Protein backbone atom coordinates (compact mmCIF):
# COMPACT_ATOMS: atom_id res chain seq x y z
CA UNK A 1 0.00 0.00 0.00
CA UNK A 2 1.27 3.54 -0.70
CA UNK A 3 2.43 5.69 2.18
CA UNK A 4 0.48 8.80 3.14
CA UNK A 5 3.44 10.84 1.95
CA UNK A 6 3.08 9.34 -1.52
CA UNK A 7 -0.56 10.42 -1.65
CA UNK A 8 0.34 13.94 -0.52
CA UNK A 9 3.14 14.26 -3.06
CA UNK A 10 0.97 13.08 -5.96
CA UNK A 11 -1.79 15.50 -4.98
CA UNK A 12 0.60 18.45 -4.83
CA UNK A 13 2.16 17.66 -8.21
CA UNK A 14 -1.16 17.16 -10.00
CA UNK A 15 -2.60 20.33 -8.48
CA UNK A 16 0.51 22.26 -9.46
CA UNK A 17 0.21 21.28 -13.13
CA UNK A 18 -3.46 22.25 -13.16
CA UNK A 19 -2.72 25.61 -11.52
CA UNK A 20 0.21 26.47 -13.79
CA UNK A 21 1.55 29.37 -11.71
CA UNK A 22 5.04 30.35 -10.58
CA UNK A 23 4.26 29.23 -7.03
CA UNK A 24 3.03 25.89 -8.37
CA UNK A 25 6.31 25.38 -10.21
CA UNK A 26 8.22 26.25 -7.03
CA UNK A 27 6.22 23.61 -5.15
CA UNK A 28 7.15 21.02 -7.80
CA UNK A 29 10.82 21.94 -7.70
CA UNK A 30 10.85 21.79 -3.90
CA UNK A 31 9.60 18.20 -4.08
CA UNK A 32 11.96 17.01 -6.82
CA UNK A 33 15.50 18.35 -7.01
CA UNK A 34 16.85 15.58 -9.25
CA UNK A 35 18.44 16.92 -12.45
CA UNK A 36 16.42 16.62 -15.65
CA UNK A 37 18.24 15.15 -18.69
CA UNK A 38 18.87 17.77 -21.35
CA UNK A 39 18.11 17.21 -25.01
CA UNK A 40 19.98 16.61 -28.23
CA UNK A 41 17.89 17.88 -31.16
CA UNK A 42 19.70 15.55 -33.54
CA UNK A 43 18.62 12.56 -31.45
CA UNK A 44 14.90 13.31 -31.81
CA UNK A 45 12.93 10.87 -34.00
CA UNK A 46 11.58 12.18 -37.32
CA UNK A 47 8.01 11.34 -36.23
CA UNK A 48 6.56 13.66 -33.60
CA UNK A 49 4.27 10.87 -32.45
CA UNK A 50 7.13 8.40 -31.85
CA UNK A 51 6.71 7.93 -28.10
CA UNK A 52 6.60 4.20 -27.41
CA UNK A 53 10.35 3.62 -27.56
CA UNK A 54 10.93 6.48 -25.14
CA UNK A 55 8.51 5.74 -22.26
CA UNK A 56 8.10 3.15 -19.52
CA UNK A 57 6.38 -0.20 -20.11
CA UNK A 58 4.77 -2.57 -17.65
CA UNK A 59 5.71 -6.22 -17.19
CA UNK A 60 3.50 -7.14 -20.17
CA UNK A 61 5.02 -4.62 -22.57
CA UNK A 62 2.06 -2.24 -22.40
CA UNK A 63 2.96 1.42 -22.84
CA UNK A 64 2.73 3.51 -19.67
CA UNK A 65 2.06 7.05 -20.80
CA UNK A 66 3.77 9.99 -19.05
CA UNK A 67 1.95 10.78 -15.84
CA UNK A 68 1.51 14.55 -16.32
CA UNK A 69 0.15 16.13 -19.52
CA UNK A 70 -0.85 19.56 -20.83
CA UNK A 71 -2.72 20.53 -23.99
CA UNK A 72 -2.27 24.10 -25.27
CA UNK A 73 -4.80 25.09 -27.95
CA UNK A 74 -3.32 27.85 -30.11
CA UNK A 75 -4.76 30.48 -32.47
CA UNK A 76 -3.00 32.73 -34.98
CA UNK A 77 -4.08 36.34 -35.28
CA UNK A 78 -6.14 37.28 -38.32
CA UNK A 79 -7.19 35.09 -41.23
CA UNK A 80 -4.08 35.15 -43.41
CA UNK A 81 -1.48 32.39 -43.76
CA UNK A 82 1.50 32.63 -41.39
CA UNK A 83 4.58 34.50 -42.52
CA UNK A 84 8.12 33.17 -42.76
CA UNK A 85 8.90 35.22 -39.65
CA UNK A 86 6.07 33.45 -37.81
CA UNK A 87 7.49 30.07 -38.85
CA UNK A 88 10.96 30.98 -37.64
CA UNK A 89 9.63 32.20 -34.30
CA UNK A 90 7.62 29.04 -33.67
CA UNK A 91 10.52 26.87 -34.81
CA UNK A 92 12.81 28.60 -32.31
CA UNK A 93 10.36 27.90 -29.46
CA UNK A 94 10.05 24.21 -30.37
CA UNK A 95 13.80 23.90 -30.96
CA UNK A 96 14.29 25.35 -27.49
CA UNK A 97 12.26 22.50 -26.02
CA UNK A 98 14.39 20.02 -27.96
CA UNK A 99 17.56 21.48 -26.45
CA UNK A 100 16.12 21.76 -22.93
CA UNK A 101 14.82 18.21 -22.51
CA UNK A 102 15.64 14.67 -23.47
CA UNK A 103 13.01 12.98 -25.63
CA UNK A 104 11.71 10.61 -22.94
CA UNK A 105 9.26 10.23 -20.07
CA UNK A 106 12.03 11.52 -17.77
CA UNK A 107 12.48 14.58 -19.98
CA UNK A 108 9.70 15.87 -22.22
CA UNK A 109 7.66 14.41 -25.08
CA UNK A 110 5.77 16.92 -27.17
CA UNK A 111 4.01 17.32 -30.50
CA UNK A 112 2.23 20.08 -32.35
CA UNK A 113 -0.73 19.41 -34.64
CA UNK A 114 -2.84 21.57 -36.97
CA UNK A 115 -6.57 21.78 -37.66
CA UNK A 116 -8.51 21.98 -40.91
CA UNK A 117 -9.30 25.61 -40.02
CA UNK A 118 -5.57 26.34 -40.01
CA UNK A 119 -5.05 24.83 -43.45
CA UNK A 120 -8.10 26.66 -44.80
CA UNK A 121 -6.06 29.89 -44.45
CA UNK A 122 -4.15 28.86 -47.58
CA UNK A 123 -5.21 28.93 -51.23
CA UNK A 124 -3.75 25.48 -51.91
CA UNK A 125 -5.79 22.53 -50.64
CA UNK A 126 -4.45 19.70 -48.52
CA UNK A 127 -3.25 16.73 -50.58
CA UNK A 128 -5.58 13.76 -50.97
CA UNK A 129 -3.22 11.72 -48.80
CA UNK A 130 -4.45 13.71 -45.76
CA UNK A 131 -7.95 12.97 -44.44
CA UNK A 132 -8.68 15.96 -42.19
CA UNK A 133 -12.31 17.16 -42.15
CA UNK A 134 -13.83 19.64 -39.74
CA UNK A 135 -15.01 17.95 -36.51
CA UNK A 136 -18.61 16.80 -36.37
CA UNK A 137 -21.14 15.17 -34.04
CA UNK A 138 -20.89 11.39 -34.27
CA UNK A 139 -24.09 10.32 -32.54
CA UNK A 140 -27.66 11.59 -32.31
CA UNK A 141 -27.32 12.08 -28.55
CA UNK A 142 -24.25 14.35 -28.41
CA UNK A 143 -23.77 18.05 -29.09
CA UNK A 144 -20.09 18.81 -28.45
CA UNK A 145 -18.33 22.12 -28.81
CA UNK A 146 -15.86 21.80 -31.68
CA UNK A 147 -12.22 22.72 -31.19
CA UNK A 148 -11.32 24.59 -34.38
CA UNK A 149 -8.30 26.43 -33.04
CA UNK A 150 -5.38 26.52 -35.46
CA UNK A 151 -3.16 24.12 -33.52
CA UNK A 152 -2.73 22.10 -30.36
CA UNK A 153 0.60 21.55 -28.58
CA UNK A 154 0.77 18.42 -26.40
CA UNK A 155 3.32 18.25 -23.55
CA UNK A 156 3.91 15.05 -21.56
CA UNK A 157 6.36 13.96 -18.86
CA UNK A 158 6.53 11.84 -15.74
CA UNK A 159 7.83 14.99 -14.03
CA UNK A 160 5.29 17.63 -13.12
CA UNK A 161 8.04 20.25 -12.85
CA UNK A 162 9.07 19.56 -16.46
CA UNK A 163 5.66 20.05 -18.10
CA UNK A 164 5.00 23.06 -15.88
CA UNK A 165 8.34 24.77 -16.62
CA UNK A 166 7.98 24.12 -20.36
CA UNK A 167 4.38 25.35 -20.32
CA UNK A 168 5.21 28.57 -18.48
CA UNK A 169 8.18 29.30 -20.74
CA UNK A 170 6.08 28.76 -23.87
CA UNK A 171 3.40 31.08 -22.50
CA UNK A 172 6.00 33.79 -21.82
CA UNK A 173 5.82 33.56 -18.04
CA UNK A 174 9.50 32.62 -17.61
CA UNK A 175 12.50 32.99 -19.91
CA UNK A 176 13.95 29.51 -19.77
CA UNK A 177 13.33 25.86 -18.97
CA UNK A 178 15.97 23.48 -17.62
CA UNK A 179 18.60 26.17 -18.17
CA UNK A 180 17.76 26.73 -21.86
CA UNK A 181 16.22 29.93 -23.23
CA UNK A 182 12.76 29.25 -24.67
CA UNK A 183 11.28 31.97 -26.91
CA UNK A 184 7.58 32.28 -26.07
CA UNK A 185 4.86 30.94 -28.34
CA UNK A 186 2.90 34.06 -27.56
CA UNK A 187 5.11 36.00 -29.98
CA UNK A 188 3.27 34.13 -32.73
CA UNK A 189 -0.01 32.70 -31.35
CA UNK A 190 -2.58 33.20 -28.62
CA UNK A 191 -3.13 30.39 -26.13
CA UNK A 192 -6.88 29.97 -26.52
CA UNK A 193 -7.25 27.11 -24.01
CA UNK A 194 -4.96 25.33 -21.52
CA UNK A 195 -6.04 21.84 -20.42
CA UNK A 196 -4.24 19.50 -18.04
CA UNK A 197 -4.42 15.87 -17.04
CA UNK A 198 -2.80 12.82 -15.50
CA UNK A 199 -2.69 9.06 -15.92
CA UNK A 200 -1.24 6.09 -14.08
CA UNK A 201 -1.86 3.98 -11.00
CA UNK A 202 -2.44 6.09 -7.91
CA UNK A 203 -3.24 9.41 -9.56
CA UNK A 204 -6.96 8.78 -10.27
CA UNK A 205 -7.49 7.46 -6.74
CA UNK A 206 -5.70 10.47 -5.31
CA UNK A 207 -7.77 12.91 -7.37
CA UNK A 208 -11.24 11.36 -7.09
CA UNK A 209 -12.59 14.19 -4.94
CA UNK A 210 -14.28 15.67 -7.99
CA UNK A 211 -17.81 16.12 -9.25
CA UNK A 212 -18.93 12.95 -11.01
CA UNK A 213 -17.31 10.48 -8.59
CA UNK A 214 -19.09 9.20 -5.45
CA UNK A 215 -17.99 10.51 -2.06
CA UNK A 216 -17.23 6.90 -1.03
CA UNK A 217 -13.91 7.17 -2.95
CA UNK A 218 -14.41 3.94 -4.94
CA UNK A 219 -11.55 4.34 -7.47
CA UNK A 220 -8.97 1.61 -6.73
CA UNK A 221 -5.42 2.67 -5.93
CA UNK A 222 -4.09 0.37 -8.67
CA UNK A 223 -6.32 1.81 -11.41
CA UNK A 224 -4.71 4.13 -13.99
CA UNK A 225 -8.11 5.67 -14.88
CA UNK A 226 -11.22 6.80 -12.99
CA UNK A 227 -13.37 3.90 -14.25
CA UNK A 228 -11.21 1.48 -12.29
CA UNK A 229 -9.64 -0.76 -14.94
CA UNK A 230 -6.50 -1.09 -17.02
CA UNK A 231 -6.65 0.20 -20.60
CA UNK A 232 -4.34 0.57 -23.57
CA UNK A 233 -3.41 -3.11 -23.86
CA UNK A 234 -0.67 -3.53 -26.44
CA UNK A 235 -2.54 -6.18 -28.40
CA UNK A 236 -5.56 -3.90 -28.79
CA UNK A 237 -3.63 -0.79 -29.82
CA UNK A 238 -2.38 0.22 -33.25
CA UNK A 239 1.37 0.45 -33.57
CA UNK A 240 2.95 3.82 -34.31
CA UNK A 241 3.88 2.54 -37.77
CA UNK A 242 0.27 1.51 -38.45
CA UNK A 243 -1.00 5.06 -37.84
CA UNK A 244 1.80 6.79 -39.77
CA UNK A 245 1.03 8.39 -43.13
CA UNK A 246 3.02 6.71 -45.88
CA UNK A 247 2.31 8.96 -48.88
CA UNK A 248 2.38 12.63 -49.79
CA UNK A 249 4.22 15.62 -48.34
CA UNK A 250 3.19 14.74 -44.78
CA UNK A 251 4.50 11.16 -44.92
CA UNK A 252 5.82 10.33 -41.47
CA UNK A 253 3.00 12.23 -39.78
CA UNK A 254 -0.41 11.10 -38.54
CA UNK A 255 -3.87 12.46 -37.75
CA UNK A 256 -5.08 13.14 -34.24
CA UNK A 257 -8.60 13.31 -32.83
CA UNK A 258 -8.98 14.77 -29.35
CA UNK A 259 -12.23 14.58 -27.41
CA UNK A 260 -12.99 15.77 -23.90
CA UNK A 261 -15.58 13.67 -22.07
CA UNK A 262 -17.38 14.46 -18.83
CA UNK A 263 -17.66 11.41 -16.55
CA UNK A 264 -20.58 10.78 -14.20
CA UNK A 265 -19.66 7.67 -12.24
CA UNK A 266 -22.10 7.70 -9.31
CA UNK A 267 -24.22 4.95 -10.89
CA UNK A 268 -21.12 3.19 -12.30
CA UNK A 269 -19.91 2.54 -8.79
CA UNK A 270 -23.18 2.89 -6.86
CA UNK A 271 -25.56 0.72 -8.92
CA UNK A 272 -23.32 -1.65 -10.90
CA UNK A 273 -21.60 -4.65 -9.31
CA UNK A 274 -17.99 -5.41 -10.18
CA UNK A 275 -19.15 -8.05 -12.68
CA UNK A 276 -21.59 -5.63 -14.30
CA UNK A 277 -18.82 -3.06 -14.67
CA UNK A 278 -16.67 -5.68 -16.41
CA UNK A 279 -19.57 -6.57 -18.71
CA UNK A 280 -20.17 -2.97 -19.69
CA UNK A 281 -16.54 -1.98 -20.13
CA UNK A 282 -15.23 -5.19 -21.76
CA UNK A 283 -17.97 -7.73 -22.60
CA UNK A 284 -20.34 -10.18 -20.89
CA UNK A 285 -17.99 -12.93 -22.10
CA UNK A 286 -15.28 -11.60 -19.80
CA UNK A 287 -17.53 -12.33 -16.83
CA UNK A 288 -18.76 -15.66 -18.18
CA UNK A 289 -15.17 -16.86 -18.50
CA UNK A 290 -13.95 -15.08 -15.35
CA UNK A 291 -11.21 -13.25 -17.26
CA UNK A 292 -10.76 -10.07 -15.21
CA UNK A 293 -9.20 -9.91 -11.77
CA UNK A 294 -9.17 -6.61 -9.89
CA UNK A 295 -8.32 -3.77 -12.24
CA UNK A 296 -7.48 -6.20 -15.06
CA UNK A 297 -3.69 -6.36 -14.87
CA UNK A 298 -3.97 -10.15 -15.17
CA UNK A 299 -5.12 -9.71 -18.80
CA UNK A 300 -1.51 -9.06 -19.73
CA UNK A 301 -0.88 -7.50 -23.13
CA UNK A 302 -4.33 -8.17 -24.65
CA UNK A 303 -7.81 -7.58 -23.27
CA UNK A 304 -9.09 -10.62 -25.17
CA UNK A 305 -11.91 -8.57 -26.65
CA UNK A 306 -11.55 -9.87 -30.21
CA UNK A 307 -12.82 -13.32 -29.27
CA UNK A 308 -16.17 -11.83 -28.20
CA UNK A 309 -16.90 -9.46 -31.10
CA UNK A 310 -18.95 -12.04 -33.02
CA UNK A 311 -20.91 -12.86 -29.83
CA UNK A 312 -22.24 -9.34 -29.34
CA UNK A 313 -25.81 -9.94 -30.55
CA UNK A 314 -26.13 -13.12 -28.51
CA UNK A 315 -24.77 -11.33 -25.45
CA UNK A 316 -27.28 -8.52 -25.89
CA UNK A 317 -30.16 -11.00 -25.88
CA UNK A 318 -28.80 -13.27 -23.12
CA UNK A 319 -27.38 -10.73 -20.68
CA UNK A 320 -29.37 -7.62 -21.56
CA UNK A 321 -26.20 -5.58 -22.02
CA UNK A 322 -23.12 -5.27 -24.26
CA UNK A 323 -19.57 -4.11 -23.71
CA UNK A 324 -17.94 -0.83 -24.70
CA UNK A 325 -14.75 -2.48 -25.99
CA UNK A 326 -16.82 -5.18 -27.67
CA UNK A 327 -18.75 -2.61 -29.71
CA UNK A 328 -15.76 -0.48 -30.67
CA UNK A 329 -13.68 -3.51 -31.71
CA UNK A 330 -16.13 -4.21 -34.54
CA UNK A 331 -14.66 -1.27 -36.50
CA UNK A 332 -11.14 -1.12 -35.09
CA UNK A 333 -9.37 -3.59 -37.39
CA UNK A 334 -8.77 -3.41 -41.11
CA UNK A 335 -9.18 -6.28 -43.57
CA UNK A 336 -5.75 -7.63 -42.63
CA UNK A 337 -6.60 -7.62 -38.92
CA UNK A 338 -4.41 -4.60 -38.12
CA UNK A 339 -5.71 -2.35 -35.33
CA UNK A 340 -6.54 1.11 -36.66
CA UNK A 341 -6.45 3.43 -33.61
CA UNK A 342 -3.67 4.24 -31.15
CA UNK A 343 -5.30 5.65 -27.99
CA UNK A 344 -3.38 7.93 -25.63
CA UNK A 345 -6.08 9.04 -23.22
CA UNK A 346 -5.60 10.57 -19.79
CA UNK A 347 -7.78 11.79 -16.94
CA UNK A 348 -8.48 15.33 -15.78
CA UNK A 349 -10.38 17.26 -13.16
CA UNK A 350 -10.37 20.45 -15.25
CA UNK A 351 -13.75 21.97 -15.93
CA UNK A 352 -12.92 24.02 -18.99
CA UNK A 353 -13.92 27.61 -18.38
CA UNK A 354 -14.45 27.34 -14.61
CA UNK A 355 -12.59 26.56 -11.38
CA UNK A 356 -14.76 23.55 -10.49
CA UNK A 357 -13.14 20.12 -10.19
CA UNK A 358 -14.98 17.75 -12.53
CA UNK A 359 -14.07 14.18 -13.49
CA UNK A 360 -13.33 14.17 -17.19
CA UNK A 361 -11.23 12.35 -19.79
CA UNK A 362 -9.02 13.79 -22.49
CA UNK A 363 -9.16 11.24 -25.30
CA UNK A 364 -6.50 11.66 -28.02
CA UNK A 365 -6.35 8.98 -30.70
CA UNK A 366 -3.88 8.63 -33.58
CA UNK A 367 -4.84 7.06 -36.91
CA UNK A 368 -3.96 7.43 -40.58
CA UNK A 369 -7.39 8.78 -41.49
CA UNK A 370 -9.89 10.67 -39.36
CA UNK A 371 -12.61 8.57 -41.01
CA UNK A 372 -11.18 5.55 -39.19
CA UNK A 373 -11.70 7.25 -35.84
CA UNK A 374 -15.22 8.22 -36.84
CA UNK A 375 -16.06 4.63 -37.83
CA UNK A 376 -14.89 3.29 -34.47
CA UNK A 377 -16.77 6.00 -32.59
CA UNK A 378 -20.00 5.25 -34.47
CA UNK A 379 -19.59 1.53 -33.76
CA UNK A 380 -19.26 2.45 -30.08
CA UNK A 381 -22.71 4.05 -30.24
CA UNK A 382 -24.28 0.58 -30.44
CA UNK A 383 -27.46 1.96 -31.98
CA UNK A 384 -28.04 -1.39 -33.70
CA UNK A 385 -27.98 -3.14 -30.30
CA UNK A 386 -31.17 -1.35 -29.25
CA UNK A 387 -33.11 -3.27 -31.91
CA UNK A 388 -32.24 -6.67 -30.38
CA UNK A 389 -33.78 -6.42 -26.92
CA UNK A 390 -35.69 -3.83 -24.88
CA UNK A 391 -33.05 -4.17 -22.13
CA UNK A 392 -30.40 -2.44 -24.24
CA UNK A 393 -31.25 1.19 -24.79
CA UNK A 394 -29.25 3.93 -26.43
CA UNK A 395 -27.48 4.94 -23.22
CA UNK A 396 -28.44 2.16 -20.79
CA UNK A 397 -26.82 -1.30 -20.72
CA UNK A 398 -25.03 -0.17 -23.88
CA UNK A 399 -21.36 -0.15 -22.94
CA UNK A 400 -20.36 2.92 -20.93
CA UNK A 401 -22.51 5.49 -22.74
CA UNK A 402 -24.57 6.06 -19.59
CA UNK A 403 -21.49 7.43 -17.82
CA UNK A 404 -19.60 9.52 -20.41
CA UNK A 405 -20.68 12.70 -22.19
CA UNK A 406 -18.73 14.27 -25.04
CA UNK A 407 -18.14 17.96 -24.36
CA UNK A 408 -15.51 18.91 -26.98
CA UNK A 409 -13.97 17.37 -30.09
CA UNK A 410 -11.23 18.47 -32.50
CA UNK A 411 -9.36 16.95 -35.44
CA UNK A 412 -5.72 17.70 -36.25
CA UNK A 413 -2.81 16.72 -38.50
CA UNK A 414 0.45 15.90 -36.71
CA UNK A 415 3.14 16.66 -39.32
CA UNK A 416 6.49 14.91 -39.36
CA UNK A 417 9.12 16.84 -37.42
CA UNK A 418 10.55 18.45 -40.57
CA UNK A 419 7.24 20.24 -41.20
CA UNK A 420 6.13 20.92 -37.64
CA UNK A 421 6.41 24.74 -37.72
CA UNK A 422 3.31 26.27 -39.35
CA UNK A 423 3.37 24.17 -42.54
CA UNK A 424 1.64 25.04 -45.79
CA UNK A 425 -0.71 22.41 -47.25
CA UNK A 426 2.00 21.57 -49.83
CA UNK A 427 5.15 22.11 -47.72
CA UNK A 428 7.54 20.43 -50.16
C-alpha positions, -999 to +999 in steps of 0.1 A: +000+000+000+013+035-007+024+057+022+005+088+031+034+108+019+031+093-015-006+104-016+003+139-005+031+143-031+010+131-060-018+155-050+006+185-048+022+177-082-012+172-100-026+203-085+005+223-095+002+213-131-035+222-132-027+256-115+002+265-138+015+294-117+050+304-106+043+292-070+030+259-084+063+254-102+082+263-070+062+236-052+071+210-078+108+219-077+109+218-039+096+182-041+120+170-068+155+184-070+169+156-093+184+169-124+164+166-156+182+151-187+189+178-214+181+172-250+200+166-282+179+179-312+197+156-335+186+126-315+149+133-318+129+109-340+116+122-373+080+113-362+066+137-336+043+109-325+071+084-319+067+079-281+066+042-274+103+036-276+109+065-251+085+057-223+081+031-195+064-002-201+048-026-176+057-062-172+035-071-202+050-046-226+021-022-224+030+014-228+027+035-197+021+070-208+038+100-191+020+108-158+015+146-163+002+161-195-008+196-208-027+205-240-023+241-253-048+251-280-033+279-301-048+305-325-030+327-350-041+363-353-061+373-383-072+351-412-041+352-434-015+324-438+015+326-414+046+345-425+081+332-428+089+352-396+061+334-378+075+301-388+110+310-376+096+322-343+076+290-337+105+269-348+128+286-323+104+279-295+100+242-304+138+239-310+143+253-275+123+225-260+144+200-280+176+215-264+161+218-229+148+182-225+156+147-235+130+130-256+117+106-229+093+102-201+120+115-178+125+146-200+097+159-222+077+144-251+058+169-272+040+173-305+022+201-324-007+194-346-028+216-370-066+218-377-085+220-409-093+256-400-056+263-400-051+248-435-081+267-448-061+299-445-042+289-476-052+289-512-038+255-519-058+225-506-044+197-485-032+167-506-056+138-510-032+117-488-045+137-458-080+130-444-087+160-422-123+172-422-138+196-397-150+180-365-186+168-364-211+152-340-209+114-343-241+103-325-277+116-323-273+121-285-243+143-284-238+181-291-201+188-284-183+221-288-159+218-317-122+227-312-113+246-344-083+264-330-054+265-355-032+241-335-027+221-304+006+216-286+008+184-264+033+183-236+039+151-216+064+140-189+065+118-157+078+150-140+053+176-131+080+202-128+091+196-165+057+200-181+050+231-159+083+248-166+080+241-204+044+253-203+052+286-185+082+293-207+061+288-239+034+311-225+060+338-218+058+336-180+095+326-176+125+330-199+140+295-198+133+259-190+160+235-176+186+262-182+178+267-219+162+299-232+128+293-247+113+320-269+076+323-261+049+309-283+029+341-276+051+360-300+033+341-327+000+327-314-026+332-286-031+304-261-069+300-265-072+271-240-050+253-215-060+218-204-042+195-180-044+159-170-028+128-155-027+091-159-012+061-141-019+040-110-024+061-079-032+094-096-070+088-103-075+075-067-057+105-053-078+129-074-112+114-071-126+142-049-143+157-080-178+161-093-189+130-110-173+105-086-191+092-054-180+105-021-172+069-010-139+072-030-144+039-049-116+043-075-090+016-067-054+027-059-041+004-087-063+018-114-047+041-140-081+057-149-112+068-130-134+039-142-112+015-123-096-008-149-065-011-170-066+002-206-043+006-236-034-031-239-007-035-264-025-062-284-056-039-288-036-008-298-024+002-332+014+005-336+029+038-343+039+025-378+003+015-385-010+051-378+018+068-398+010+084-431+030+067-459+023+090-489+024+126-498+042+156-483+032+147-448+045+112-449+058+103-415+030+122-398-004+111-385-039+125-378-051+131-342-086+133-328-090+148-294-122+146-274-130+158-239-156+137-221-174+145-188-177+114-166-206+108-142-197+077-122-221+077-093-242+049-109-211+032-123-199+025-088-232+029-069-256+007-089-233-017-109-216-046-093-180-054-102-192-081-127-216-056-143-188-031-147-167-057-164-196-066-187-202-030-197-165-020-201-152-052-218-180-077-226-203-102-209-180-129-221-153-116-198-175-123-168-188-157-182-152-169-185-139-151-153-112-133-173-108-101-152-092-099-118-092-066-099-083-038-122-075-062-151-037-064-149-040-102-152-051-097-188-015-091-197-009-075-231-043-082-246-078-076-233-091-106-252-119-086-266-115-099-302-128-133-293-162-118-282-169-095-311-190-120-330-209-129-298-222-093-293-258-099-305-261-131-285-248-113-254-273-085-259-302-110-259-288-133-231-274-107-207-294-076-216-262-056-220-231-053-243-196-041-237-179-008-247-148-025-260-168-052-277-187-026-297-158-005-307-137-035-317-161-042-345-147-013-365-111-011-351-094-036-374-088-034-411-092-063-436-057-076-426-066-076-389-044-046-381-057-024-353-065+011-367-064+034-336-037+042-311-053+057-280-034+079-256-061+090-232-056+106-198-078+118-169-085+153-158-104+173-132-104+205-153-138+220-159-129+240-190-139+276-184-145+273-146-126+266-114-148+236-105-131+201-102-150+177-125-141+142-135-133+142-172-112+124-198-090+138-225-092+112-253-065+117-280-063+090-307-039+086-336-048+071-369-040+074-406-074+088-415-099+107-394-126+086-410-112+055-392-117+073-358-152+082-368-161+046-378-149+033-345-168+060-326-200+052-345-196+015-338-193+024-301-227+041-302-243+006-304-275+020-320-280-014-337-280-031-303-312-013-292-331-033-319-322-067-304-338-064-269-357-038-249-331-042-221-304-024-242-313+012-248-293+039-264-275+049-232-284+022-208-268-013-207-250-002-239-214-002-229-204+029-209-225+055-227-246+061-196-215+074-178-196+095-204-207+127-222-187+143-250-181+180-244-155+189-270-140+174-301-112+185-325-094+170-354-057+177-363-028+167-385+004+159-367+031+167-393+065+149-394+091+168-374+106+185-406+072+202-412+061+209-376+064+247-377+033+263-394+034+242-425+016+250-458-007+224-473+020+216-498+051+221-477+075+204-502 
